[in-house]
């Protein structure tokens, strides 16, 4: 299963972006998923998680500003990013653990989408 992120781009400080992570085939479910980000010269950082029960966790720096969600009917995971800051500038990657409609388990990474926040 391939994952394709979209929704990145240039935003002003205080603005919003909504990232999408779409699977290449119909899914029975997104069991769990994470968003990560990597800024130039820095290690990849975990940002947010949605678990099998729908519970969510966030890294402290985005708590209260970002919202992770999923829509199994659309085979898509989202990251709503609000009150963006220049330090949110990075390439954002999704990582999904799920089940296809053919009942095959998978875990895949997307190729990433660039988010740039101007001050």
Buried (B, 14 or more C-beta within 10 A) or exposed (E): BEBBBEBBEEBEEEBEBBBBBBBEEEBBBBBBBBBBBBBEEEEEBEBBBBEEEEEEEBBEEBEEBBBBBBEBEBBBBBBBBBEBBEEBBBBBBBBBBBBBEEEEEBEBBBEBBEBBBEE
